[in-house]
Amino acid sequence: MIHEKNHLNKPGGRADKGAKSNSPAAMFEKVLRAFEIGDLTFADLQATLKRQLADGAAPDELLKILRRRELIEPLPEYAHEEILGVLEAKMQASTARDGTAAPAAAPIPEPSAAEQHAAPTVIRMPSPDADSDETAISRLIQALAADWDPEPAVGTGAAAAATALDSEYKAMRVALSERDDDLVALRAEHARVLGLLEARARSAAQLEGDLHGLAAELEATRNALQLQQSKTREIDDALNKRIADEEAARARSEDVAVRSEQALRSAEIYQMELNALHESVAARDSVIDEARRLLAERDAALDQMRRALAERDAQVAALHESLAARDAALDQMRRALAERDAQVAALHESLAARDAALDQTRRALAERDAQMAALQQEHAQMAPTIESRAQSAAKLQADLLAAQTRGAALEADLAAARTALAAEQGKSRQLDGALAEKNALNGKTLSLQHSLDERNTQLAALKQEHSKISAAFMARAKTLESELQGARRRIDTLSSELKKSRDSAAAPAAQRAAAESPRPAVAAASAPAPASTPAPALEAKGGVEIAEFAPPPRARRWTRATIVRAMGACAVVAAVAIGVWIFAHHAPSTKVSEVSAAPVPAPAPGAVIRDCPTCPAFTVLPAGRFKQGSAESSSSASIKPLHWVAISQPFAMSTNAVTMAEFGAFIAATGRDMQGCDTYDGQWKHQQGNDWRNPGFEQTGAHPVTCASWSDAKAYAQWLSAKTGHGYRLPSASEWEYAARAGGSAVQPWSTNGSDACLNANVADISAARRYPGWVAFACNDGYVYTAPVGSFKASAFGLNDMLGNVLQWTEDCWSANYVGAPVDGSARRDGNCAEHELRGGSWFSSPDYVRADYRNHFAADYRASSVGIRLVRDIAP
């Protein structure tokens, strides 16, 4: 059955019509197709892949081809993981070589004799991916021979040793290849023998069934024969009785003669019937004898088959013993290689010690040279003591010669150790592949650890930033509090000054009133002023005139408007400070206003929401927790490890996949260009003339929209959000799986054999298999080859339709190879490859293995196909 992975020839999910058939990518795709149909063995596939990589094929292009072929025909898991590991290791090695390593073809300079004595020889090791390259190995051996030959005179021996090492390495590779071929042949023979054994066992079971049937038939024949024999005995008894009666009657009376003759005739008739019965019994006996003969022949054939099975069992046991012996030999070789590794490590340590001793000797020689120079200066300055200095110099010269002799001996030991190290390294290259795999695993572990460290660093930075913001907020709150206190103090000062000003202004006015009239002060204050008296100053505020007395000279003029403005500003500052203090201390306001609107209750789980006539309907899902992924050993590594995910808040998911009619409103409003789509007509091809209106088959407004990329789905969600004022988005992968499991742990809402799958989902079924022979399909018929109208099948326990099948559905998550480091709060994952995004649910094209709640797929953000659609989430305010 065809698996929905990227099945196209153009990078990024497009068909490259101009690609040449002899390109490495096309050749690799042909090789994969040949392996899938059985025309090529896995060993040949590996050899072809390595040869293409050695010839310069780009591993990232081959990796894209491998991912695309998953949609056409998935490889066995062991083959997919092996090929994926080789390509990823090649990509990592290429990245490391391009970034830091020197060019492999650069010539290695020959050190001079002075450099050989002045510094230790540097051993140049090849990159990990050069272990499979014969040319690189030969260059390495030549370089080692050139670097480790301290004397040019012995270069011929080093070259001979390098040639011997090269020959030994090739012989070991040939031997290992032969062993691998033998092992593959033994496994094939073992599988064939097991098949023969199973066929013989079925034949033996059939023979036993036939024997049981013949035994039952024989038992029935025996029962019938016994019944006939009992009837014959009864007839014989009756006949004898009648004959006796007839003879007695003949003796007693002649009248009975006629009856006797009748009785004789009856006896003759009975005798004839008896003879017929005897003949029938004889015929049954012959049938029984024939059945016994057939049973004897069947028993002989069964014994012969059992002997053949015993011989086959012996052969299988011998094969098992041979395999066990081969495994033991391989284990012994591994132990020998481990011992060689230990010896290599010991040699490395010995070389390090020798290098340290050589460095120490060289430092001693340098010190002696310095001493010689000092002695020569002293000899020039101190002629009278030249003899004693000469003796000291002679002694130092002797020590120098002895040190040089020891240095030469150390150099010889170092050369011998390096030669031994070269031999051990030549023998240990067989394990370089395993070491490369281990390094790749270590690299992945380090990458994961690095990602975790980055997350921890980001978390620490966020915490530090939060602390800074909190500290700044608290400082601002304290500043506002101090400003509030200052404002209060200023208000008190202004109030006291206002009181003093009013008192000082009231006293002169009272004195003038008393001087002008003898009437009481109250009456004078209330009487109208005469025309000749100047009117007091007036100030308008809000349409009301407020009389103010003229202040005395040098008195500060505080009007009521000024006081009101000051008090208003102070009140605003006080309100802001109080609000800031409340927010900083997380104290919820118990009374915002005297009259506040009642909060709108959140919709209950199971409620259906539709924000506009052309908007999709959404079903509210409850909060909860579930186990995401799988812990089964047979499960893919992409859905491991199994982990708990908690959905803390209810959310609404579209009841159906977005339909053609609903998506058409978005296109009509925005005019978005969505030309080009991958369609299926026996194989997947990119068709520039197809789009969401014409995906290659007939659809109505009630069908799910297809040929929509991740970018198209994001744009649609943003348009809906702007139109309705509510938050629409793509679901996270955790939210989607939580909704698909619908509160349970099963990954499929149908029986194990899949016979009732067509009641629940639109999948690859019998009708699709008739349309496209060769599909691996469910043993049922849902009535649709391509998409079905939404809601045509049984809804889930959450009330959602078509969570599995019909169309694949985009999620927000960036693609990651597994669940290591995945969020556990239901949020989308954003630390993976964000050029590709995760899809869920399977489609009308999906075979049984890929219509599961835990199945994961991924495509580029701009990928469009007639099996990919949209399902959205609407946020609900808590």
Secondary structure, DSSP 8 states (H G I E B T S, - for coil): ----S---SBTTTB--TT--TTSHHHHHHHHHHHHHTTSS-HHHHHHHHHHHHHTT--HHHHHHHHHHHHHHS---HHHHHHHHHHHHHHHHHHHHHHHT---TTS------HHHHHHS--------GGGGG-HHHHHHHHHHHHHHS-SSGGGHHHHHHHHHHHHHHHHHHHHHHHHHHHHHHHHHHHHHHHHHHHHHHHHHHHHHHHHHHHHHHHHHHHHHHHHHHHHHHHHHHHHHHHHHHHHHHHHHH-TTHHHHHHHHHHHHHHHHHHHHHHHHHHHHHHHHHHHHHHHHHHHHHHHHHHHHHHHHHHHHHHHHHHHHHHHHHHHHHHHHHHHHHHHHHHHHHHHHHHHHHHHHHHHHHHHHHHHHHHHHHHHHHH-STTHHHHHHHHHHHHHHHHHHHHHHHHHHHHHHHHHHHHHHHHHHHGGGHHHHHHHHHHHHHHHHHHHHHHHHHHHHHHHHHHHHHHHHHHHHHHHHHHHHHHHHHHHHHHHHHHHHHHHHHHHHHHHHHHHHH-SS-HHHHHHS---TTS---EEEEETTEEEEE----TT-----HHHHHHHHHHHHHHHHHHHHHHHHHTT---S-S-SS---------TT-EE-SSTTS--EEEE--EEEEES---TTS-GGG-S-EEEEE-S-EEEESS--BHHHHHHHHHHH------EEEESSSEEEETT-BTTBSSS---TTSB--S--HHHHHHHHHHHHHHHSS-EE---HHHHHHHHHTTSS-SSSS-TT-TTGGGT---S-HHHHHHSTT----SS--S-SS---TT-S---TTS-S-SSSSSEEEEEEEE-SSSTT--SSS----SSEEEEEEEES--TT--GGG-STT--EEEETT--BTTEE---EE----
